[in-house]
Amino acid sequence: MAAVKSSRSRASAPSGPLPVGSSQHPNGGADNGAPLADKLKIFKTENFDPDAYVQSKCETMNEKEIRHLCSYLQDLKKASAEEMRKSVYANYAAFIRTSKEISDLEGELLSIRNLLSTQVALIHGLAEGVPTESLSTGSERSLVDDMSKAEDREPSDIEKWAIDFPDMLAVLLAERRVDEALDALDEAERIAVEAKQNKALKPAELHSLQTAITEHRQKLADQLAETAGQSSTRGVELRAAASALKRLGDGPRAHTLLLNAHYQRLQYNMQTIHPTSTSYGGAYTAALSQQVFSAIAQALHDSLDVFGDDSAFASELVAWSTEQAETFAQLVKRHALASCAAAGGLRAAAECVQIALGHCSLLESQGLSLSSVLLKLFRPSVEQALDANLKRIEESTAALAAADDWVLTYPPSGARTSNRTSSTSVGNQPKLSSSAHRFNSMVQDFFEDVGPILSMQLGGPTLDGLLRVFNSYISLLINALQGSIEDDANVGVSGNKIVRMAETEAQQLALLANASLLSEELLPRAVMKLSPTYQANGIDDTRKRASDRHNRMPEQREWKRKLQRCVDGLRDSFCRQHALDLIFTEDGFTHLSADMYLSLDGSGYEPDWSPSPIFQELYAKLNSMASIAADMFVGRERFATLLMMRLIETVILWLSDDQTFWEEIEEGPKPLGPLGLRQFYLDMQFVIVFGQGRFLSRHVHQVIMDIIERAMAAFSATGMDPDSALPNDDWFIDIAQETVSKISGKSRVTTDREPNSPTASVSAQSMSSVRSHGSS
């Protein structure tokens, strides 16, 4: 049976180990693009020994590698079964067409044989029916004697039986005594063969008997076909009629009539199922699938009972079942899935698909798998519902973003939560703004019904769609951030989406809190429901979480990196905006120009030494943001720290890359003097002091060293020694710490660097090195 499970479908495999890390190994990486045939090649020789294979593999393996091997072999098994199913379905049409042609040819050959037998019997009868003695002279007397003897002779038993046979068979057919009629026909065939061999019947009598057998055989076949075609014939009576037809030598006709009878019965039962505008799609699907798959199951039972596993009949059965499944799928798509898909009703569409697959799966225990047929036809509708659902999430979130006040709150008390988080305390609930709460709740709800997504292998498109929607939401957040300096009316537009602006630092940090919590915790938690382990266990224990981390799909890991890149875009926009606020005035002038250093030596007096206002404002902004972020990023302090580090980096890199600034310092008409160099050195030392241990990365620290060295080189180019213009480092550090204490409102810190600072061990040495290098 082509699509029926059988031991004959098992592929033999060669003996010998499969080396760990080879092209066949699941972790090898080289087999990712290899054809399935190459992966299965090692299993296809006759001398394969499974025990030796497993033992040789597992001797050097640890538990983790054994789990990898088991998972790999299971994947190969599924892929091989799917490949076989596809191959079988691809050749069904040609196989069935050839089988029918062969059956038709066998019928024609049988007719020719019967016709030839009749003609031979007729010729023999004509040849033997004229006695040669009648041609002799004077034989009239003997002929009369012979005729009188023949009339006086009693007919033999076989001659009497041959005379009575047509009437007896006619009575059996009239009384529909099928089994007795079949036995009588078989007995007549046997007697005719023996009579021909023993010449117990005259040729004319033999011909008459054979003609009667042929005619009554055809009458019985027509009678059985009529019985099988009646709507009232079912069950035992239907199987008996098909079995009798098969016994008459007309198996193909019997099997076709059997399937047609089930089809007619199915059509009759389906007349009572009428979808309406008010009917529930799941109810319609359930009623329809109950009738369709029950009919297929009964046809499968009857076919196997009458015809066994004959490949020709099995192929016709599978083709017929596939046709019924396709018709069923089209009805469900037209009357249930179409409206669900158009409205984005993924849950309703998923329920319809699950109901159909549930009924269909009952056939697998009988060896018939039609799930792939349904999934292929249902997939476009589910994809449409998936896209519409994601679109609804995007539009609903955008609508709330237009009125979002960007204040973080706990979820509303009536909000739906996951079964696994409903019992958690309020303190463990996420704090988000209203639009982010809406986004999260809709995504969590979206992933509640992922059965069809998994079975239809829609995990990849689902992740891509969710990433697209999240990226759209991040774009809204970026517009809410940038609009605060780009639009005086505090209204930002993204396409056709109006966004309420985030004006205060707290509101702008709330945008980043939304993005970080969604990307790092909430969305990955929802996506974990796509894991087969999650679906199988349905629990949240330590072993399951470890297993999920171990078996997490590579595409999910890549997807998380893409989420982080979206958040990085928002973070960079945030830092760029605040850096521009620090560097430029509202009318476009800069707060960080070369003139603020070059002009000090022309004033004629020594200034009151303190860091430049722009760097004091930078620290004040960082200090304020850090205080706000401490409440917003609980448990995600690293994100807040990286954000502050990125802000310092943006300002320092701008200074390092500002060609106009350095052209004036190095080549301008007014050289950098001792006071200007001291102020520049103080500003950089101030950044190092307030940034060390918290906001200053090693990379930015090195950039600061480089630009100090560049400024000292410009000063040295005037012929003066930098050491003569710069006090010792303690002088700079004292002023820097005094300023930090003044701005932060905390007591002055000591000159000792924090031991855990990434720059603590190198700051003093780097500054001394730079000064020495500049002097030289």
Salt bridges, closest charged atoms under 4 A:
ASP38 OD1 - LYS41 NZ 3.63
GLU63 OE2 - ARG67 NH1 3.15
GLU82 OE1 - ARG85 NH1 3.07
GLU175 OE1 - ARG177 NH1 2.40
GLU180 OE1 - ARG177 NH2 2.60
ASP183 OD1 - ARG247 NH2 2.67
ASP186 OD2 - ARG247 NH2 2.94
GLU187 OE2 - ARG190 NH2 2.11
GLU189 OE2 - ARG217 NH2 3.24
GLU194 OE2 - ARG190 NH1 2.86
ASP222 OD1 - ARG253 NH2 3.68
ASP250 OD2 - ARG253 NH1 3.81
ASP302 OD1 - ARG239 NH1 2.87
ASP302 OD2 - HIS262 NE2 2.72
ASP302 OD1 - HIS301 ND1 3.32
ASP305 OD2 - ARG239 NE 3.55
GLU316 OE1 - HIS255 ND1 2.93
GLU383 OE2 - ARG379 NE 3.06
GLU394 OE2 - LYS497 NZ 3.86
ASP445 OD1 - ARG347 NH2 2.89
ASP445 OD1 - ARG416 NH1 2.30
GLU448 OE2 - LYS529 NZ 2.88
ASP449 OD2 - ARG347 NE 2.70
GLU505 OE2 - LYS621 NZ 3.35
ASP540 OD1 - ARG545 NH1 3.38
ASP548 OD2 - LYS544 NZ 2.60
GLU558 OE1 - ARG561 NH2 2.88
GLU558 OE2 - ARG565 NH2 3.30
ASP568 OD1 - ARG571 NH1 3.75
ASP572 OD1 - ARG571 NH2 3.38
ASP572 OD1 - ARG646 NE 3.09
GLU606 OE2 - ARG678 NH1 3.32
GLU649 OE1 - ARG646 NH1 3.43
GLU666 OE2 - ARG710 NE 2.67
GLU709 OE2 - HIS773 ND1 2.84
ASP723 OD1 - ARG771 NE 3.76
ASP729 OD1 - ARG771 NH1 3.15
ASP734 OD1 - ARG748 NH2 2.63
GLU738 OE1 - ARG748 NH1 3.51
